[in-house]
């Protein structure tokens, strides 16, 4: 997967995670809050992966 796709997918996962956390808070569902936190962290990690791929591509030039 390319760097841009990783960044976009990561942002989507982070946003999805924030939504799940908010829904878990509203419905008082700690499992949904935890699931949202995991998705948010996973999204941030994927964005960092995209940044790393960009950095490597820049170094190749």
N, C-alpha and C positions, 0 to 999 in steps of 0.2 A: 504494500500500500504506500502511496506517495505521501510526502510530508504534508501537503495541503489537505489531503483526505483525512490523515490522522488528526490534524488540528480541528477540522470541521466535525469529525465524529467525536472527538474529545469534548468539544464545546457542547455538542448535543447531549452527550452522556452526563456532563456536568449539570446542564439545565434540567435534564430529566431527574437527576438525583435531587436537585433543589426542590423540584415539584413534589417528589415523593416524600421528602422530609416535611414539607409544608402540609401535605395531606395527612401524614402520620401525626403531626402536631394537632391538626384540626380534629381528627377522629380519635385521638389519644391511642394510637397504635404504635407501640415502641418498635415492633418488627419492621414496619414500613419506614420509620425514621432511620433505623439502622441500614435498611436496604438502600435508602436514598443517600445516606452518608457514603456507603460503599460505591454506589454509582458515581457520585460526585468525585470521589477520590480517584476512581478508575478513569474518569474523564480528564482530570487534571494530569494524570500520568500519561495518557495518550497524547495530550497536547504537548507535554514535555518531549515525548518521543518525536513528534513532528518537528519541534524546535531543534532537536539533536540531528535529525535528518537534514534539515536546512543548513545547520552548521557544517556538517560533513560535506554537503554539496558545495558550500562556499569555499571550503578548504581545498577541494579538488580543482577549483578553477585557477 
